[in-house]
Amino acid sequence: MSKEITARSADYAQWYNDLVLKGGLADYSAVRGCMVIKPYGFALWENMRDVLDRMFKDTGHQNAYFPLFIPKSFLSKEAAHVEGFAKECAVVTHYRLKNDPNGGGVIVDPEAKLEEELIVRPTSETIIWNTYKDWIQSYRDLPLLVNQWANVVRWEMRTRLFLRTAEFLWQEGHTAHATPDEAVEETRRMLDVYADFVENYMALPVVKGVKSASERFAGAVDTYCIEALMQDGKALQAGTSHFLGQNFAKAFDVQFSNKDNKLEYVWATSWGVSTRLIGALVMAHSDDDGLILPPRIAPLQVVIVPIYKGADQKAPIDEKVNAIVKELKAAGVRVKYDDSDNARPGWKFAEYEMKGVPVRIAIGSRDLENNVAEVARRDTRTKESMSLDGLAANVTALLEEIQQNLYNKALAYRNEHITPAGTWEDFERLLDEKGGFVSAHWDGTPETEAAIKEKTKATIRCIPLNNPQEAGVCILTGKPSRERVLFARAY
């Protein structure tokens, strides 16, 4: 199977597509720009979703659901918001079809035109804040902490499975607060939740920071982000959390009576991550032989493959393996005993290697006689013989070791690819030859930021939180700068 995968060194983009398709995560759809998430890929998303959902609820949030369709007039109420999303919107103009009287199949009924067009949600701030107007009356109604799991549509011209599709799955949190300090605290809290999840479950180190003005979410006062680094040296925005100030509250007239019985506009946040995280997972850890998935969110953590000839050899293996499976499941391990007879063990080994299953166990008749099993790790591709006594406990510990090893490997790569640049020549050379994050001074103007992007295709990924103040001069203009920021080429 690995021979069907394009090498990373030959064509990184094709390598990524090969892994997503051959690893059984997703497939192309008949609808241009959309994807089909296959059961294995959706199981991965469910594991990620379930962990995040628990983390959200642990921080006091409740789930709700809001309409897919947004009246066009809602988008007009917040100027920056409509400017940011206008070019990506899918618009519903009619509500009925009919048969073509000329025999041309189904056509849109011209008499079924909507009085007001509906936008298929690219994000839900407008419909949610229109709703919050009825939910919030007093300071006693605050804070309002709501999240929704949903799909959104952003009409992308250039798409790539998971990373950029016209429709994708995500969660979006929308909260309302009585003070700006509370709202900023919420924004930072959710950024920390995202960083915790990505680092401790996806085994992917991130840089927490704030976006430059030109990279902010449309309608936000500040956008906080976590940025991760892929194996090709490109950055990927893994999550964002936005302090919206009072922009949407004023646009939709969401006011509350404070403790002095005076009306004030509420302060808002929004925050989200999407199925793009699956793309990050693939690109951060996998190799030329297939997927490598962190155990804590892998759909299948352990697979056991028997090696036998005939039913007489299989029966005692089944008995032993069933006991091991019971122990592993009791320990919370997602395990599969693949004793199907439609493929040889070698084919199964290759299949599970392609799918990135963290641990593979092979047990044959001779192994049973010697009270051992062959245990193979997907991350290092090493094998060792383990005693069947206490195997479940040892495998559980091994899963944690694999999880930590994946994080350590990604962290070492990330740290080796944060490089300071002192001159424009160094800056260009690092982007072209090394990649990763280039730490450089910037004069703080959007004009310079745009010029750097035009010349190099690199953008400011973030201004790291707690960034040390370091006087210098801008990498391009030579004007004074008070701190370095992180540039990178990005997905």
Protein Blocks (a to p, Z undefined) as FASTA:
>chain_A
ZZmpccfklommlmmmmmmmmnomaccdfbghiacddfklmmmmmmmmmmmmmmmmmnop
acddddfbdcfklmmmpmklmmmmmmmcccdfbfcdcddfkonapaddfklccfbdcddd
fbfklmmmmmmmmmpmbfklpccddddddddddddfbdcehklcfbdcddddddddfbfk
lmmmmmmmmmmmmmmmmmmmnopacddddddfklpcehiabdcddddddfkopacdfbdc
ddekjmlmmmnopacddfkopacddddddddddfklmmmmmmmmmcfkbccddfklgfbl
bdcddddedjklmmmmmmmmmmmmmmmmmnopacdddfbfkbcfklmmmmmmmnopabac
dddfklmmnopacdddfklopacdddfehklmmmmmmmmmmmmmmmmmmmmmmmmmcccd
fbfklmmmmmmmngpjdddddehiaklmmmmmmmnopacfbacehiacdddddfklopac
fbdcdddddZZ
